[in-house]
Amino acid sequence: MRKWNALLILVLALCFASTVYGQTGVNNAELKGDYAFTFNGFSGNLATSSIFGAVGRFTADGAGNLTNGELDTNGVGGRAAGQSFTGTYSIGADNRGVMISIFRAARRGWPSR
């Protein structure tokens, strides 16, 4: 349950680009292991928007590093499959966190492999 709470906090932080104030990194050990995630909704602006979906996975090492990240997106404008990423994260004393992901070039088209 604690892993799910930590993951939910990180996903919300990523969505709203919040900043952790005060001590950071003191609870990084709360996020350790393999995780999967999904996002869906709309992308665009008030004039034009489209449906967007993404699924992915990553491994957190408990020390603030993300490895083995992969993101697949699908939307009206096309599909980007197998976008690999690495990154870092920091979980503060209040259990709020920030995640920074570094993406490599995406492979586009079908099939995904």
BAPAPA-777005 format. One record per atom (N, C-alpha, C): atom name; residue in three letters; x, y, z. Coordinates in Angstrom, 2 decimals. Each point is the difference from the previous one (the first is absolute). Layout:
# residues N
{site = CA; code = ALA; X = X; Y = Y; Z = Z} $
...
# end
This chain:
# residues 113
{site = N; code = MET; X = 0.82; Y = -1.20; Z = 0.00} $
{site = CA; code = MET; X = -0.82; Y = 1.20; Z = 0.00} $
{site = C; code = MET; X = 0.85; Y = 1.25; Z = 0.00} $
{site = N; code = ARG; X = 1.12; Y = -0.02; Z = 0.73} $
{site = CA; code = ARG; X = 0.86; Y = 1.17; Z = 0.06} $
{site = C; code = ARG; X = 0.60; Y = 0.31; Z = -1.36} $
{site = N; code = LYS; X = 0.31; Y = -1.07; Z = -0.80} $
{site = CA; code = LYS; X = 0.54; Y = 0.22; Z = -1.34} $
{site = C; code = LYS; X = -1.04; Y = 0.70; Z = -0.89} $
{site = N; code = TRP; X = -1.25; Y = -0.43; Z = 0.10} $
{site = CA; code = TRP; X = -1.04; Y = 0.61; Z = -0.82} $
{site = C; code = TRP; X = -0.20; Y = 1.47; Z = 0.38} $
{site = N; code = ASN; X = 0.04; Y = 0.28; Z = 1.30} $
{site = CA; code = ASN; X = -0.12; Y = 1.40; Z = 0.43} $
{site = C; code = ASN; X = 1.14; Y = 0.84; Z = -0.53} $
{site = N; code = ALA; X = 1.21; Y = -0.53; Z = 0.07} $
{site = CA; code = ALA; X = 1.16; Y = 0.74; Z = -0.51} $
{site = C; code = ALA; X = -0.11; Y = 0.19; Z = -1.50} $
{site = N; code = LEU; X = -0.43; Y = -1.03; Z = -0.75} $
{site = CA; code = LEU; X = -0.16; Y = 0.12; Z = -1.44} $
{site = C; code = LEU; X = -1.07; Y = 1.02; Z = -0.36} $
{site = N; code = LEU; X = -1.12; Y = -0.03; Z = 0.70} $
{site = CA; code = LEU; X = -1.07; Y = 0.96; Z = -0.25} $
{site = C; code = LEU; X = 0.50; Y = 1.43; Z = 0.22} $
{site = N; code = ILE; X = 0.75; Y = 0.19; Z = 1.05} $
{site = CA; code = ILE; X = 0.54; Y = 1.33; Z = 0.29} $
{site = C; code = ILE; X = 0.93; Y = 0.45; Z = -1.12} $
{site = N; code = LEU; X = 0.86; Y = -0.90; Z = -0.48} $
{site = CA; code = LEU; X = 0.90; Y = 0.37; Z = -1.08} $
{site = C; code = LEU; X = -0.73; Y = 0.31; Z = -1.30} $
{site = N; code = VAL; X = -1.03; Y = -0.78; Z = -0.32} $
{site = CA; code = VAL; X = -0.77; Y = 0.24; Z = -1.22} $
{site = C; code = VAL; X = -0.71; Y = 1.35; Z = 0.08} $
{site = N; code = LEU; X = -0.60; Y = 0.29; Z = 1.13} $
{site = CA; code = LEU; X = -0.66; Y = 1.30; Z = 0.15} $
{site = C; code = LEU; X = 1.00; Y = 1.14; Z = -0.07} $
{site = N; code = ALA; X = 1.16; Y = -0.18; Z = 0.59} $
{site = CA; code = ALA; X = 1.03; Y = 1.03; Z = -0.07} $
{site = C; code = ALA; X = 0.44; Y = 0.22; Z = -1.44} $
{site = N; code = LEU; X = 0.12; Y = -1.08; Z = -0.76} $
{site = CA; code = LEU; X = 0.39; Y = 0.10; Z = -1.40} $
{site = C; code = LEU; X = -1.08; Y = 0.72; Z = -0.80} $
{site = N; code = CYS; X = -1.25; Y = -0.30; Z = 0.25} $
{site = CA; code = CYS; X = -1.10; Y = 0.63; Z = -0.73} $
{site = C; code = CYS; X = -0.12; Y = 1.49; Z = 0.29} $
{site = N; code = PHE; X = 0.17; Y = 0.39; Z = 1.23} $
{site = CA; code = PHE; X = -0.21; Y = 1.39; Z = 0.39} $
{site = C; code = PHE; X = 1.30; Y = 0.78; Z = 0.15} $
{site = N; code = ALA; X = 1.14; Y = -0.65; Z = -0.27} $
{site = CA; code = ALA; X = 1.32; Y = 0.64; Z = 0.08} $
{site = C; code = ALA; X = 0.18; Y = 0.78; Z = 1.29} $
{site = N; code = SER; X = -0.38; Y = -0.62; Z = 1.09} $
{site = CA; code = SER; X = 0.15; Y = 0.66; Z = 1.29} $
{site = C; code = SER; X = 1.45; Y = -0.04; Z = 0.45} $
{site = N; code = THR; X = 0.33; Y = 0.85; Z = 0.91} $
{site = CA; code = THR; X = 1.35; Y = 0.07; Z = 0.55} $
{site = C; code = THR; X = -0.04; Y = -0.41; Z = 1.46} $
{site = N; code = VAL; X = 0.97; Y = -0.81; Z = 0.41} $
{site = CA; code = VAL; X = 0.10; Y = -0.40; Z = 1.39} $
{site = C; code = VAL; X = 0.79; Y = 1.07; Z = 0.74} $
{site = N; code = TYR; X = -0.55; Y = 0.50; Z = 1.08} $
{site = CA; code = TYR; X = 0.68; Y = 0.99; Z = 0.81} $
{site = C; code = TYR; X = 0.54; Y = -0.65; Z = 1.27} $
{site = N; code = GLY; X = 1.03; Y = 0.56; Z = 0.55} $
{site = CA; code = GLY; X = 0.57; Y = -0.54; Z = 1.23} $
{site = C; code = GLY; X = 0.97; Y = -1.13; Z = -0.33} $
{site = N; code = GLN; X = 0.09; Y = -0.97; Z = 0.89} $
{site = CA; code = GLN; X = 0.91; Y = -1.11; Z = -0.20} $
{site = C; code = GLN; X = -0.44; Y = -0.84; Z = -1.17} $
{site = N; code = THR; X = 0.95; Y = -0.35; Z = -0.86} $
{site = CA; code = THR; X = -0.32; Y = -0.87; Z = -1.13} $
{site = C; code = THR; X = 0.88; Y = -1.23; Z = 0.05} $
{site = N; code = GLY; X = -0.51; Y = -1.06; Z = -0.55} $
{site = CA; code = GLY; X = 0.77; Y = -1.23; Z = -0.10} $
{site = C; code = GLY; X = 0.05; Y = -0.84; Z = 1.25} $
{site = N; code = VAL; X = -0.64; Y = 0.41; Z = 1.07} $
{site = CA; code = VAL; X = 0.11; Y = -0.75; Z = 1.25} $
{site = C; code = VAL; X = -0.81; Y = -1.29; Z = -0.01} $
{site = N; code = ASN; X = -0.98; Y = -0.10; Z = -0.88} $
{site = CA; code = ASN; X = -0.84; Y = -1.20; Z = -0.07} $
{site = C; code = ASN; X = 0.14; Y = -0.73; Z = -1.33} $
{site = N; code = ASN; X = 1.12; Y = 0.15; Z = -0.68} $
{site = CA; code = ASN; X = 0.18; Y = -0.66; Z = -1.30} $
{site = C; code = ASN; X = -0.12; Y = -1.51; Z = 0.08} $
{site = N; code = ALA; X = 0.34; Y = -0.59; Z = 1.14} $
{site = CA; code = ALA; X = -0.08; Y = -1.45; Z = 0.15} $
{site = C; code = ALA; X = -1.44; Y = -0.51; Z = -0.07} $
{site = N; code = GLU; X = -0.99; Y = 0.89; Z = 0.14} $
{site = CA; code = GLU; X = -1.41; Y = -0.40; Z = -0.09} $
{site = C; code = GLU; X = -0.37; Y = -0.48; Z = -1.40} $
{site = N; code = LEU; X = 0.76; Y = 0.41; Z = -1.01} $
{site = CA; code = LEU; X = -0.28; Y = -0.39; Z = -1.38} $
{site = C; code = LEU; X = 1.15; Y = -0.86; Z = -0.49} $
{site = N; code = LYS; X = -0.21; Y = -1.33; Z = 0.04} $
{site = CA; code = LYS; X = 1.04; Y = -0.93; Z = -0.41} $
{site = C; code = LYS; X = -0.66; Y = -1.19; Z = -0.66} $
{site = N; code = GLY; X = 0.46; Y = -0.37; Z = -1.18} $
{site = CA; code = GLY; X = -0.54; Y = -1.15; Z = -0.71} $
{site = C; code = GLY; X = -0.50; Y = 0.37; Z = -1.38} $
{site = N; code = ASP; X = -0.75; Y = -0.92; Z = -0.60} $
{site = CA; code = ASP; X = -0.54; Y = 0.19; Z = -1.34} $
{site = C; code = ASP; X = -1.41; Y = 0.52; Z = 0.08} $
{site = N; code = TYR; X = -0.31; Y = 0.99; Z = -0.85} $
{site = CA; code = TYR; X = -1.32; Y = 0.63; Z = -0.01} $
{site = C; code = TYR; X = -0.52; Y = 0.12; Z = -1.42} $
{site = N; code = ALA; X = -1.31; Y = -0.01; Z = -0.13} $
{site = CA; code = ALA; X = -0.68; Y = 0.25; Z = -1.27} $
{site = C; code = ALA; X = -0.95; Y = 1.17; Z = 0.22} $
{site = N; code = PHE; X = -0.28; Y = 0.75; Z = -1.07} $
{site = CA; code = PHE; X = -0.90; Y = 1.15; Z = 0.12} $
{site = C; code = PHE; X = -0.78; Y = 0.19; Z = -1.28} $
{site = N; code = THR; X = -1.07; Y = 0.77; Z = 0.11} $
{site = CA; code = THR; X = -0.82; Y = 0.35; Z = -1.16} $
{site = C; code = THR; X = -0.50; Y = 1.43; Z = 0.16} $
{site = N; code = PHE; X = -0.08; Y = 0.69; Z = -1.11} $
{site = CA; code = PHE; X = -0.59; Y = 1.34; Z = -0.06} $
{site = C; code = PHE; X = -1.01; Y = 0.00; Z = -1.12} $
{site = N; code = ASN; X = -1.09; Y = 0.74; Z = 0.16} $
{site = CA; code = ASN; X = -0.92; Y = 0.21; Z = -1.12} $
{site = C; code = ASN; X = -0.70; Y = 1.32; Z = 0.20} $
{site = N; code = GLY; X = -0.48; Y = 0.54; Z = -1.08} $
{site = CA; code = GLY; X = -0.68; Y = 1.29; Z = 0.06} $
{site = C; code = GLY; X = 0.02; Y = 0.68; Z = -1.35} $
{site = N; code = PHE; X = 0.12; Y = 1.32; Z = 0.02} $
{site = CA; code = PHE; X = 0.00; Y = 0.80; Z = -1.21} $
{site = C; code = PHE; X = 1.26; Y = 0.83; Z = -0.06} $
{site = N; code = SER; X = 0.51; Y = 0.21; Z = -1.20} $
{site = CA; code = SER; X = 1.13; Y = 0.90; Z = -0.20} $
{site = C; code = SER; X = -0.41; Y = 1.06; Z = -1.01} $
{site = N; code = GLY; X = 0.64; Y = 1.13; Z = 0.04} $
{site = CA; code = GLY; X = -0.32; Y = 1.08; Z = -0.91} $
{site = C; code = GLY; X = -0.32; Y = 1.27; Z = 0.75} $
{site = N; code = ASN; X = -0.77; Y = 0.87; Z = -0.65} $
{site = CA; code = ASN; X = -0.40; Y = 1.26; Z = 0.61} $
{site = C; code = ASN; X = -1.51; Y = 0.17; Z = -0.11} $
{site = N; code = LEU; X = -0.51; Y = 1.16; Z = 0.29} $
{site = CA; code = LEU; X = -1.45; Y = 0.22; Z = -0.03} $
{site = C; code = LEU; X = -0.58; Y = -0.10; Z = -1.41} $
{site = N; code = ALA; X = 0.80; Y = 0.35; Z = -1.02} $
{site = CA; code = ALA; X = -0.49; Y = -0.03; Z = -1.38} $
{site = C; code = ALA; X = -0.04; Y = -1.42; Z = -0.55} $
{site = N; code = THR; X = 1.05; Y = -0.76; Z = 0.21} $
{site = CA; code = THR; X = 0.06; Y = -1.38; Z = -0.49} $
{site = C; code = THR; X = 0.55; Y = -0.89; Z = 1.10} $
{site = N; code = SER; X = -0.59; Y = -1.15; Z = 0.13} $
{site = CA; code = SER; X = 0.51; Y = -0.97; Z = 0.97} $
{site = C; code = SER; X = -0.24; Y = -1.40; Z = -0.54} $
{site = N; code = SER; X = 0.73; Y = -0.95; Z = 0.54} $
{site = CA; code = SER; X = -0.15; Y = -1.38; Z = -0.43} $
{site = C; code = SER; X = 0.20; Y = -0.92; Z = 1.20} $
{site = N; code = ILE; X = -0.50; Y = -1.22; Z = -0.15} $
{site = CA; code = ILE; X = 0.14; Y = -1.00; Z = 1.05} $
{site = C; code = ILE; X = 1.44; Y = -0.48; Z = 0.03} $
{site = N; code = PHE; X = 0.50; Y = -0.21; Z = 1.20} $
{site = CA; code = PHE; X = 1.38; Y = -0.41; Z = 0.19} $
{site = C; code = PHE; X = 0.05; Y = -1.14; Z = 1.01} $
{site = N; code = GLY; X = 0.85; Y = -0.96; Z = -0.23} $
{site = CA; code = GLY; X = 0.19; Y = -1.08; Z = 0.95} $
{site = C; code = GLY; X = 1.45; Y = -0.43; Z = 0.04} $
{site = N; code = ALA; X = 0.46; Y = -0.45; Z = 1.15} $
{site = CA; code = ALA; X = 1.37; Y = -0.47; Z = 0.14} $
{site = C; code = ALA; X = 0.07; Y = -1.07; Z = 1.09} $
{site = N; code = VAL; X = 0.87; Y = -0.96; Z = -0.21} $
{site = CA; code = VAL; X = 0.31; Y = -1.01; Z = 1.01} $
{site = C; code = VAL; X = 1.51; Y = -0.13; Z = 0.06} $
{site = N; code = GLY; X = 0.48; Y = -0.46; Z = 1.14} $
{site = CA; code = GLY; X = 1.44; Y = -0.15; Z = 0.11} $
{site = C; code = GLY; X = 0.42; Y = -0.74; Z = 1.24} $
{site = N; code = ARG; X = 1.31; Y = -0.06; Z = 0.17} $
{site = CA; code = ARG; X = 0.58; Y = -0.69; Z = 1.15} $
{site = C; code = ARG; X = 1.34; Y = 0.64; Z = 0.33} $
{site = N; code = PHE; X = 0.45; Y = -0.20; Z = 1.23} $
{site = CA; code = PHE; X = 1.33; Y = 0.43; Z = 0.41} $
{site = C; code = PHE; X = 0.41; Y = -0.78; Z = 1.24} $
{site = N; code = THR; X = 1.29; Y = 0.07; Z = 0.32} $
{site = CA; code = THR; X = 0.54; Y = -0.60; Z = 1.20} $
{site = C; code = THR; X = 0.58; Y = 1.11; Z = 0.86} $
{site = N; code = ALA; X = -0.43; Y = 0.07; Z = 1.26} $
{site = CA; code = ALA; X = 0.53; Y = 0.96; Z = 0.96} $
{site = C; code = ALA; X = 0.96; Y = -0.74; Z = 0.93} $
{site = N; code = ASP; X = 1.16; Y = 0.60; Z = 0.27} $
{site = CA; code = ASP; X = 1.02; Y = -0.70; Z = 0.79} $
{site = C; code = ASP; X = -0.03; Y = 0.32; Z = 1.50} $
{site = N; code = GLY; X = -0.91; Y = 0.85; Z = 0.44} $
{site = CA; code = GLY; X = -0.06; Y = 0.35; Z = 1.41} $
{site = C; code = GLY; X = 1.00; Y = 1.06; Z = 0.41} $
{site = N; code = ALA; X = 0.83; Y = 0.46; Z = -0.96} $
{site = CA; code = ALA; X = 1.01; Y = 1.02; Z = 0.29} $
{site = C; code = ALA; X = -0.19; Y = 1.24; Z = -0.86} $
{site = N; code = GLY; X = -1.15; Y = 0.09; Z = -0.69} $
{site = CA; code = GLY; X = -0.30; Y = 1.18; Z = -0.81} $
{site = C; code = GLY; X = 0.29; Y = -0.14; Z = -1.48} $
{site = N; code = ASN; X = 0.23; Y = -1.21; Z = -0.49} $
{site = CA; code = ASN; X = 0.31; Y = -0.21; Z = -1.42} $
{site = C; code = ASN; X = -1.05; Y = -0.89; Z = -0.66} $
{site = N; code = LEU; X = -0.37; Y = 0.36; Z = -1.24} $
{site = CA; code = LEU; X = -0.91; Y = -0.80; Z = -0.81} $
{site = C; code = LEU; X = 0.79; Y = -0.64; Z = -1.13} $
{site = N; code = THR; X = -0.25; Y = -1.28; Z = -0.24} $
{site = CA; code = THR; X = 0.65; Y = -0.71; Z = -1.10} $
{site = C; code = THR; X = -1.05; Y = -0.84; Z = -0.72} $
{site = N; code = ASN; X = 0.38; Y = -0.57; Z = -1.13} $
{site = CA; code = ASN; X = -0.85; Y = -0.91; Z = -0.77} $
{site = C; code = ASN; X = -1.36; Y = 0.60; Z = -0.34} $
{site = N; code = GLY; X = -0.08; Y = 1.30; Z = -0.14} $
{site = CA; code = GLY; X = -1.27; Y = 0.64; Z = -0.31} $
{site = C; code = GLY; X = -0.38; Y = -0.17; Z = -1.46} $
{site = N; code = GLU; X = -1.27; Y = -0.26; Z = -0.25} $
{site = CA; code = GLU; X = -0.51; Y = -0.08; Z = -1.36} $
{site = C; code = GLU; X = -1.42; Y = 0.54; Z = -0.03} $
{site = N; code = LEU; X = -0.30; Y = 0.84; Z = -1.00} $
{site = CA; code = LEU; X = -1.30; Y = 0.63; Z = -0.13} $
{site = C; code = LEU; X = -0.54; Y = -0.22; Z = -1.40} $
{site = N; code = ASP; X = -1.24; Y = -0.46; Z = -0.11} $
{site = CA; code = ASP; X = -0.71; Y = -0.13; Z = -1.28} $
{site = C; code = ASP; X = -1.17; Y = 0.97; Z = 0.03} $
{site = N; code = THR; X = -0.11; Y = 0.84; Z = -1.02} $
{site = CA; code = THR; X = -1.10; Y = 0.95; Z = -0.08} $
{site = C; code = THR; X = -0.84; Y = -0.28; Z = -1.23} $
{site = N; code = ASN; X = -1.24; Y = 0.43; Z = 0.05} $
{site = CA; code = ASN; X = -0.92; Y = -0.18; Z = -1.11} $
{site = C; code = ASN; X = -0.95; Y = 1.19; Z = -0.01} $
{site = N; code = GLY; X = -0.16; Y = 0.62; Z = -1.13} $
{site = CA; code = GLY; X = -0.90; Y = 1.13; Z = -0.12} $
{site = C; code = GLY; X = -0.44; Y = 0.14; Z = -1.44} $
{site = N; code = VAL; X = -0.81; Y = 0.99; Z = -0.27} $
{site = CA; code = VAL; X = -0.53; Y = 0.23; Z = -1.33} $
{site = C; code = VAL; X = 1.13; Y = 0.29; Z = -0.99} $
{site = N; code = GLY; X = 1.04; Y = 0.70; Z = 0.43} $
{site = CA; code = GLY; X = 1.11; Y = 0.37; Z = -0.88} $
{site = C; code = GLY; X = 0.97; Y = -1.12; Z = -0.29} $
{site = N; code = GLY; X = -0.17; Y = -1.15; Z = 0.59} $
{site = CA; code = GLY; X = 0.91; Y = -1.11; Z = -0.24} $
{site = C; code = GLY; X = 0.43; Y = -0.66; Z = 1.28} $
{site = N; code = ARG; X = 0.88; Y = -0.94; Z = -0.17} $
{site = CA; code = ARG; X = 0.43; Y = -0.83; Z = 1.13} $
{site = C; code = ARG; X = 1.51; Y = 0.08; Z = 0.13} $
{site = N; code = ALA; X = 0.48; Y = 0.12; Z = 1.21} $
{site = CA; code = ALA; X = 1.43; Y = -0.09; Z = 0.29} $
{site = C; code = ALA; X = 0.19; Y = -1.19; Z = 0.92} $
{site = N; code = ALA; X = 0.66; Y = -1.02; Z = -0.49} $
{site = CA; code = ALA; X = 0.17; Y = -1.23; Z = 0.77} $
{site = C; code = ALA; X = 1.42; Y = -0.12; Z = 0.51} $
{site = N; code = GLY; X = 0.12; Y = -0.50; Z = 1.19} $
{site = CA; code = GLY; X = 1.30; Y = -0.31; Z = 0.53} $
{site = C; code = GLY; X = 0.90; Y = 1.19; Z = 0.26} $
{site = N; code = GLN; X = -0.54; Y = 1.08; Z = 0.53} $
{site = CA; code = GLN; X = 0.83; Y = 1.13; Z = 0.37} $
{site = C; code = GLN; X = 0.72; Y = -0.34; Z = 1.30} $
{site = N; code = SER; X = 1.28; Y = -0.24; Z = -0.05} $
{site = CA; code = SER; X = 0.72; Y = -0.36; Z = 1.22} $
{site = C; code = SER; X = 0.38; Y = 1.26; Z = 0.76} $
{site = N; code = PHE; X = 0.08; Y = -0.14; Z = 1.33} $
{site = CA; code = PHE; X = 0.39; Y = 1.13; Z = 0.83} $
{site = C; code = PHE; X = 0.69; Y = -0.46; Z = 1.26} $
{site = N; code = THR; X = 0.76; Y = 0.91; Z = 0.57} $
{site = CA; code = THR; X = 0.59; Y = -0.14; Z = 1.32} $
{site = C; code = THR; X = -0.39; Y = 1.25; Z = 0.76} $
{site = N; code = GLY; X = 0.41; Y = 0.12; Z = 1.22} $
{site = CA; code = GLY; X = -0.34; Y = 1.21; Z = 0.73} $
{site = C; code = GLY; X = 0.37; Y = -0.07; Z = 1.46} $
{site = N; code = THR; X = -0.48; Y = 0.99; Z = 0.71} $
{site = CA; code = THR; X = 0.22; Y = 0.08; Z = 1.43} $
{site = C; code = THR; X = -1.32; Y = 0.35; Z = 0.69} $
{site = N; code = TYR; X = -0.05; Y = -0.23; Z = 1.29} $
{site = CA; code = TYR; X = -1.16; Y = 0.40; Z = 0.78} $
{site = C; code = TYR; X = 0.45; Y = 0.38; Z = 1.39} $
{site = N; code = SER; X = -0.84; Y = 0.75; Z = 0.67} $
{site = CA; code = SER; X = 0.29; Y = 0.42; Z = 1.37} $
{site = C; code = SER; X = -1.31; Y = 0.04; Z = 0.77} $
{site = N; code = ILE; X = -0.04; Y = -0.69; Z = 1.12} $
{site = CA; code = ILE; X = -1.19; Y = -0.04; Z = 0.84} $
{site = C; code = ILE; X = 0.35; Y = 0.70; Z = 1.31} $
{site = N; code = GLY; X = -0.77; Y = 1.02; Z = 0.33} $
{site = CA; code = GLY; X = 0.26; Y = 0.79; Z = 1.20} $
{site = C; code = GLY; X = -0.54; Y = -0.63; Z = 1.26} $
{site = N; code = ALA; X = 0.26; Y = 0.66; Z = 1.12} $
{site = CA; code = ALA; X = -0.44; Y = -0.48; Z = 1.31} $
{site = C; code = ALA; X = -1.51; Y = -0.09; Z = 0.09} $
{site = N; code = ASP; X = -0.73; Y = 0.82; Z = -0.80} $
{site = CA; code = ASP; X = -1.46; Y = -0.02; Z = 0.01} $
{site = C; code = ASP; X = -0.57; Y = -0.99; Z = -1.01} $
{site = N; code = ASN; X = 0.87; Y = -0.84; Z = -0.60} $
{site = CA; code = ASN; X = -0.36; Y = -1.03; Z = -0.97} $
{site = C; code = ASN; X = -0.50; Y = 0.54; Z = -1.33} $
{site = N; code = ARG; X = 0.23; Y = 1.28; Z = -0.28} $
{site = CA; code = ARG; X = -0.25; Y = 0.53; Z = -1.34} $
{site = C; code = ARG; X = 1.30; Y = -0.11; Z = -0.78} $
{site = N; code = GLY; X = -0.10; Y = -0.16; Z = -1.31} $
{site = CA; code = GLY; X = 1.22; Y = -0.20; Z = -0.76} $
{site = C; code = GLY; X = 0.00; Y = 0.66; Z = -1.35} $
{site = N; code = VAL; X = 1.18; Y = 0.00; Z = -0.59} $
{site = CA; code = VAL; X = 0.22; Y = 0.53; Z = -1.35} $
{site = C; code = VAL; X = 0.77; Y = -1.05; Z = -0.77} $
{site = N; code = MET; X = -0.40; Y = -0.20; Z = -1.27} $
{site = CA; code = MET; X = 0.68; Y = -0.94; Z = -0.87} $
{site = C; code = MET; X = 0.45; Y = 0.74; Z = -1.25} $
{site = N; code = ILE; X = 1.24; Y = -0.21; Z = -0.40} $
{site = CA; code = ILE; X = 0.52; Y = 0.59; Z = -1.23} $
{site = C; code = ILE; X = 0.38; Y = -1.15; Z = -0.91} $
{site = N; code = SER; X = -0.59; Y = -0.03; Z = -1.20} $
{site = CA; code = SER; X = 0.25; Y = -1.07; Z = -0.96} $
{site = C; code = SER; X = 0.77; Y = 0.56; Z = -1.18} $
{site = N; code = ILE; X = 0.98; Y = -0.76; Z = -0.48} $
{site = CA; code = ILE; X = 0.79; Y = 0.37; Z = -1.16} $
{site = C; code = ILE; X = -0.30; Y = -1.03; Z = -1.09} $
{site = N; code = PHE; X = -0.65; Y = 0.47; Z = -1.08} $
{site = CA; code = PHE; X = -0.43; Y = -0.90; Z = -1.08} $
{site = C; code = PHE; X = 1.02; Y = -0.03; Z = -1.13} $
{site = N; code = ARG; X = 0.15; Y = -1.17; Z = -0.59} $
{site = CA; code = ARG; X = 0.82; Y = -0.17; Z = -1.20} $
{site = C; code = ARG; X = -0.93; Y = 0.11; Z = -1.20} $
{site = N; code = ALA; X = 0.55; Y = -0.09; Z = -1.20} $
{site = CA; code = ALA; X = -0.80; Y = 0.10; Z = -1.23} $
{site = C; code = ALA; X = -1.03; Y = -1.12; Z = -0.05} $
{site = N; code = ALA; X = -1.18; Y = 0.34; Z = -0.48} $
{site = CA; code = ALA; X = -1.11; Y = -0.96; Z = -0.09} $
{site = C; code = ALA; X = 0.03; Y = -0.73; Z = -1.33} $
{site = N; code = ARG; X = -0.46; Y = -1.25; Z = 0.02} $
{site = CA; code = ARG; X = -0.22; Y = -0.76; Z = -1.23} $
{site = C; code = ARG; X = -1.47; Y = 0.17; Z = -0.35} $
{site = N; code = ARG; X = -0.30; Y = 0.37; Z = -1.21} $
{site = CA; code = ARG; X = -1.38; Y = 0.22; Z = -0.40} $
{site = C; code = ARG; X = -0.47; Y = -1.07; Z = -0.98} $
{site = N; code = GLY; X = -1.30; Y = -0.27; Z = 0.05} $
{site = CA; code = GLY; X = -0.60; Y = -0.87; Z = -1.00} $
{site = C; code = GLY; X = -0.36; Y = -1.37; Z = 0.54} $
{site = N; code = TRP; X = -0.54; Y = -0.82; Z = -0.89} $
{site = CA; code = TRP; X = -0.44; Y = -1.34; Z = 0.32} $
{site = C; code = TRP; X = 0.89; Y = -0.98; Z = -0.70} $
{site = N; code = PRO; X = 0.29; Y = -1.16; Z = 0.47} $
{site = CA; code = PRO; X = -0.23; Y = -0.42; Z = 1.38} $
{site = C; code = PRO; X = 0.95; Y = 0.69; Z = 0.94} $
{site = N; code = SER; X = -0.23; Y = -0.18; Z = 1.28} $
{site = CA; code = SER; X = 0.79; Y = 0.73; Z = 0.99} $
{site = C; code = SER; X = 1.40; Y = -0.56; Z = 0.15} $
{site = N; code = ARG; X = 0.29; Y = -1.17; Z = -0.44} $
{site = CA; code = ARG; X = 1.35; Y = -0.60; Z = 0.13} $
{site = C; code = ARG; X = 0.55; Y = -0.36; Z = -1.35} $
# end
